[in-house]
Amino acid sequence: MMPFTENAISFDCQGEALVGIVCQPETSSQRGVLVVVGGPQYRAGSQRQFVLLARALGEQGVASMRFDYRGMGDSEGAMRSFEQVGDDLRAAVDAFMQAVPSLRDVALWGLCDGASAALFYAASDARVTGVTLLNPWVRTPEGLARATLKHYYVQRLFEASLWRKLLSGKFRVAAALTSAAGLLQAAGTGQAGGAASAPAARLPERMLAGLSAFKGEVLLILSGADLTAQEFMDVAAASPAWQAQLKSARTTRRDLAAADHTFSRAAWRRQVALWTTDWLKSW
């Protein structure tokens, strides 16, 4: 395992100070990883996921940087959504490559709406040559309703706990039927708890446009026990254009059947780090 250092840096984004942590191996590769945080959260990630990823990459000779967008963690400014962080990402790439002069190019690594933000940005920066997308966020009201009906409700039918509740009289049948009926309506009409906003309804198409415009390498990592990942795959399965992108030679897919949304167990995190490192060194 290679020794590495971790150093805090501060850098400017449109007049506001952002904070990042650069993890730099003793001998760094020419390709680094910029962690694109899903939100709203700061640079450590759930269960310190991004800290542990950076250190695992550092031990394998891969430099990385994780940072706070404006309005999050220790960075200045107003909070913004994952669709509004393009300037933050460009400033972070600038700062990362300045902090690690040996870098030739950068791969973006994003979980959930961090993956979405990475796709919106990647094609605009020639220094970005790869993206790692973990359980990408393509949420629409109708997509969530369909995924819940298809995956959650069907799965529940095979769980012993459901039948124990039914037999004991503790299962709220009327409430469950009402919920299912609402999901059925939402799945068919695109509404759940109110009308869908136009940007949310177009999110999968805009992400597809970002992926199509980006010409670099893609690593897709999906959790088997995650509704966000299941919704993504349902969207992709229904779209020939999505399928063409996912089946292209530049796309590598990895599935972790038992993992949850944030890969919260140590074994899952180690597997993700290994897949990421192997992928970075394969092209």
C-alpha positions as CSV (number, residue, x, y, z in Angstrom):
1,M,0.0,0.0,0.0
2,M,1.3,3.4,-0.9
3,P,1.7,6.2,1.6
4,F,-0.4,9.3,1.1
5,T,-1.1,12.7,2.6
6,E,-4.3,14.6,3.1
7,N,-4.3,18.3,2.9
8,A,-7.1,20.9,3.3
9,I,-7.3,23.6,0.6
10,S,-9.4,26.7,0.0
11,F,-10.2,27.9,-3.5
12,D,-12.4,30.5,-5.1
13,C,-15.6,30.1,-6.9
14,Q,-17.1,33.4,-8.2
15,G,-15.8,35.3,-5.2
16,E,-16.7,32.8,-2.5
17,A,-14.3,30.5,-0.7
18,L,-14.8,26.7,-1.1
19,V,-13.1,24.1,1.0
20,G,-11.7,20.7,-0.2
21,I,-9.5,17.9,1.0
22,V,-6.8,16.6,-1.4
23,C,-5.6,13.0,-0.9
24,Q,-2.3,12.7,-2.6
25,P,-0.2,9.5,-2.8
26,E,3.6,9.6,-2.5
27,T,3.7,8.7,-6.2
28,S,0.5,9.8,-7.9
29,S,-1.0,8.5,-11.1
30,Q,-1.7,11.0,-13.9
31,R,-5.5,10.5,-13.5
32,G,-7.2,11.8,-10.4
33,V,-10.7,11.4,-9.0
34,L,-12.9,14.4,-8.1
35,V,-15.7,13.2,-5.8
36,V,-19.0,14.9,-6.7
37,V,-21.1,15.0,-3.5
38,G,-24.7,14.1,-3.6
39,G,-26.8,16.2,-1.4
40,P,-27.6,17.9,0.6
41,Q,-24.5,16.7,2.5
42,Y,-20.8,17.7,2.9
43,R,-17.6,16.3,1.7
44,A,-17.3,13.3,4.2
45,G,-20.4,11.5,2.8
46,S,-22.7,9.1,4.6
47,Q,-20.9,6.9,7.0
48,R,-17.7,8.8,6.0
49,Q,-18.0,7.1,2.6
50,F,-16.1,9.7,0.6
51,V,-13.3,9.9,3.2
52,L,-12.8,6.1,3.1
53,L,-13.0,6.0,-0.7
54,A,-10.3,8.7,-1.0
55,R,-8.0,6.8,1.4
56,A,-8.5,3.5,-0.5
57,L,-7.7,5.2,-3.8
58,G,-4.7,6.9,-2.2
59,E,-3.3,3.5,-1.1
60,Q,-3.4,2.4,-4.7
61,G,-1.6,5.5,-6.0
62,V,-4.7,7.5,-7.2
63,A,-5.0,11.1,-6.1
64,S,-8.5,12.4,-5.2
65,M,-10.3,15.5,-4.0
66,R,-13.5,15.8,-2.1
67,F,-15.0,19.3,-1.5
68,D,-18.0,21.3,-0.3
69,Y,-20.2,23.1,-2.8
70,R,-21.1,26.7,-2.1
71,G,-23.5,26.8,0.8
72,M,-22.5,23.4,2.2
73,G,-20.1,22.3,4.9
74,D,-17.3,24.7,5.4
75,S,-17.8,26.5,2.0
76,E,-19.2,30.0,1.7
77,G,-22.3,31.1,-0.3
78,A,-25.9,30.1,-0.6
79,M,-27.0,26.5,-0.9
80,R,-27.8,25.3,-4.4
81,S,-29.2,22.1,-6.0
82,F,-27.3,19.5,-7.9
83,E,-28.4,21.2,-11.2
84,Q,-26.6,24.4,-10.2
85,V,-23.1,23.3,-9.3
86,G,-21.3,23.5,-12.7
87,D,-19.3,26.6,-11.6
88,D,-18.3,24.8,-8.4
89,L,-17.2,21.7,-10.3
90,R,-15.0,23.8,-12.7
91,A,-13.4,25.6,-9.8
92,A,-12.8,22.3,-8.0
93,V,-11.1,20.7,-11.1
94,D,-8.9,23.9,-11.4
95,A,-7.9,23.6,-7.8
96,F,-7.4,19.9,-7.8
97,M,-5.1,20.0,-10.9
98,Q,-3.2,22.9,-9.4
99,A,-2.7,21.0,-6.1
100,V,-1.5,17.9,-7.8
101,P,0.6,19.1,-10.8
102,S,1.2,15.6,-12.1
103,L,-2.4,15.1,-13.0
104,R,-3.2,14.9,-16.7
105,D,-6.9,14.4,-16.5
106,V,-9.7,13.8,-14.0
107,A,-12.6,11.3,-13.5
108,L,-15.7,12.5,-11.8
109,W,-17.2,10.1,-9.1
110,G,-20.7,10.7,-8.1
111,L,-23.4,9.0,-6.0
112,C,-27.2,9.6,-6.5
113,D,-27.7,13.2,-7.6
114,G,-23.9,13.7,-7.5
115,A,-23.9,11.3,-10.5
116,S,-26.5,13.5,-12.1
117,A,-24.5,16.6,-11.5
118,A,-21.4,14.8,-13.0
119,L,-23.3,14.0,-16.2
120,F,-24.6,17.6,-16.5
121,Y,-21.0,18.9,-16.3
122,A,-18.7,16.3,-17.8
123,A,-19.0,17.1,-21.5
124,S,-18.2,20.8,-20.9
125,D,-14.6,20.2,-19.6
126,A,-12.0,18.5,-21.7
127,R,-10.0,17.6,-18.6
128,V,-12.8,15.2,-17.5
129,T,-12.1,11.9,-19.3
130,G,-14.3,9.6,-17.2
131,V,-17.3,9.5,-14.9
132,T,-18.3,7.0,-12.3
133,L,-22.0,6.9,-11.7
134,L,-23.4,5.2,-8.6
135,N,-27.1,4.7,-8.3
136,P,-27.9,7.7,-10.6
137,W,-30.8,10.0,-9.6
138,V,-33.4,10.1,-12.4
139,R,-36.3,10.8,-10.0
140,T,-39.7,11.7,-11.4
141,P,-43.1,11.2,-9.6
142,E,-44.2,8.6,-12.1
143,G,-40.9,6.8,-12.1
144,L,-40.8,6.5,-8.3
145,A,-44.4,5.2,-8.3
146,R,-43.6,2.6,-10.9
147,A,-40.4,1.5,-9.2
148,T,-42.2,1.3,-5.8
149,L,-45.0,-0.9,-7.3
150,K,-42.7,-3.1,-9.3
151,H,-40.0,-3.6,-6.7
152,Y,-41.1,-2.8,-3.2
153,Y,-44.7,-4.1,-3.3
154,V,-43.9,-7.3,-5.2
155,Q,-41.0,-8.0,-2.8
156,R,-43.2,-7.5,0.2
157,L,-45.5,-10.3,-0.9
158,F,-42.6,-12.8,-0.3
159,E,-41.7,-11.5,3.1
160,A,-42.7,-13.6,6.1
161,S,-43.2,-10.4,8.2
162,L,-46.0,-9.2,6.0
163,W,-48.0,-12.5,6.4
164,R,-47.4,-12.5,10.1
165,K,-48.9,-9.1,10.3
166,L,-51.9,-10.2,8.2
167,L,-52.5,-13.2,10.3
168,S,-52.2,-11.3,13.6
169,G,-54.6,-8.5,12.3
170,K,-51.9,-5.8,12.7
171,F,-51.7,-5.1,9.0
172,R,-53.5,-1.9,7.9
173,V,-55.2,-3.3,4.8
174,A,-57.2,-0.2,4.0
175,A,-54.2,2.1,4.3
176,A,-52.1,-0.2,2.1
177,L,-54.8,-0.4,-0.6
178,T,-55.1,3.4,-0.6
179,S,-51.4,3.8,-0.9
180,A,-51.2,1.3,-3.8
181,A,-54.1,2.9,-5.6
182,G,-52.3,6.3,-5.3
183,L,-49.1,4.8,-6.7
184,L,-51.1,3.2,-9.6
185,Q,-52.6,6.5,-10.5
186,A,-49.2,8.3,-10.2
187,A,-47.5,5.7,-12.4
188,G,-50.1,6.2,-15.1
189,T,-50.5,10.0,-14.9
190,G,-47.1,11.2,-13.8
191,Q,-48.6,12.7,-10.6
192,A,-47.9,11.8,-6.9
193,G,-48.9,14.2,-4.2
194,G,-49.5,17.0,-6.7
195,A,-48.5,17.8,-10.3
196,A,-44.9,17.0,-11.3
197,S,-42.8,20.1,-12.0
198,A,-41.5,20.4,-15.6
199,P,-37.8,20.1,-14.6
200,A,-38.3,16.9,-12.6
201,A,-40.3,15.4,-15.5
202,R,-37.4,16.0,-17.9
203,L,-34.6,14.9,-15.7
204,P,-34.0,11.4,-17.3
205,E,-33.9,13.0,-20.7
206,R,-31.5,15.7,-19.7
207,M,-29.2,13.2,-18.0
208,L,-29.3,11.1,-21.2
209,A,-28.3,14.2,-23.2
210,G,-25.4,14.8,-20.9
211,L,-24.2,11.2,-21.2
212,S,-24.6,11.3,-25.0
213,A,-22.6,14.5,-25.2
214,F,-19.8,13.1,-23.0
215,K,-17.3,11.0,-25.0
216,G,-15.2,9.6,-22.2
217,E,-15.3,6.4,-20.2
218,V,-18.2,5.5,-18.0
219,L,-18.3,3.2,-14.9
220,L,-21.9,2.5,-13.7
221,I,-22.2,0.9,-10.3
222,L,-25.7,-0.2,-9.1
223,S,-27.0,-1.4,-5.8
224,G,-29.4,-4.3,-5.8
225,A,-31.3,-3.2,-2.7
226,D,-31.9,0.4,-3.6
227,L,-35.0,2.0,-5.1
228,T,-33.1,4.8,-6.7
229,A,-31.0,2.3,-8.7
230,Q,-34.1,0.3,-9.6
231,E,-35.8,3.4,-10.8
232,F,-32.8,4.2,-13.0
233,M,-32.8,0.7,-14.5
234,D,-36.5,0.9,-15.2
235,V,-36.0,4.2,-17.0
236,A,-33.0,2.8,-19.0
237,A,-34.9,-0.4,-19.9
238,A,-37.8,1.5,-21.4
239,S,-35.5,3.7,-23.6
240,P,-33.6,2.4,-26.6
241,A,-31.4,5.6,-26.4
242,W,-30.4,4.8,-22.8
243,Q,-29.8,1.2,-23.7
244,A,-27.5,2.2,-26.6
245,Q,-25.4,4.3,-24.2
246,L,-25.2,1.6,-21.5
247,K,-24.3,-1.1,-24.0
248,S,-21.6,0.9,-25.7
249,A,-17.9,-0.2,-25.5
250,R,-17.0,2.8,-23.3
251,T,-19.4,1.8,-20.5
252,T,-18.5,-0.6,-17.8
253,R,-21.3,-1.9,-15.5
254,R,-20.9,-3.4,-12.1
255,D,-23.8,-4.7,-9.8
256,L,-23.6,-5.3,-6.1
257,A,-26.8,-7.3,-5.4
258,A,-27.1,-6.9,-1.6
259,A,-25.9,-3.3,-1.3
260,D,-28.0,-0.4,-0.1
261,H,-28.0,3.1,-1.6
262,T,-24.9,4.4,0.1
263,F,-22.9,1.1,0.2
264,S,-22.9,1.4,4.0
265,R,-21.1,-1.9,4.8
266,A,-17.3,-2.0,4.8
267,A,-17.2,-5.0,2.3
268,W,-19.4,-3.0,-0.1
269,R,-17.3,0.1,0.2
270,R,-14.1,-2.0,-0.4
271,Q,-15.7,-3.5,-3.5
272,V,-16.7,-0.1,-4.9
273,A,-13.2,1.2,-4.3
274,L,-11.6,-1.8,-6.0
275,W,-13.9,-1.5,-9.0
276,T,-13.1,2.2,-9.3
277,T,-9.3,1.7,-9.1
278,D,-9.4,-1.2,-11.6
279,W,-11.5,0.9,-14.0
280,L,-9.3,4.0,-13.7
281,K,-6.2,1.9,-14.6
282,S,-7.9,0.1,-17.5
283,W,-7.9,3.0,-20.0
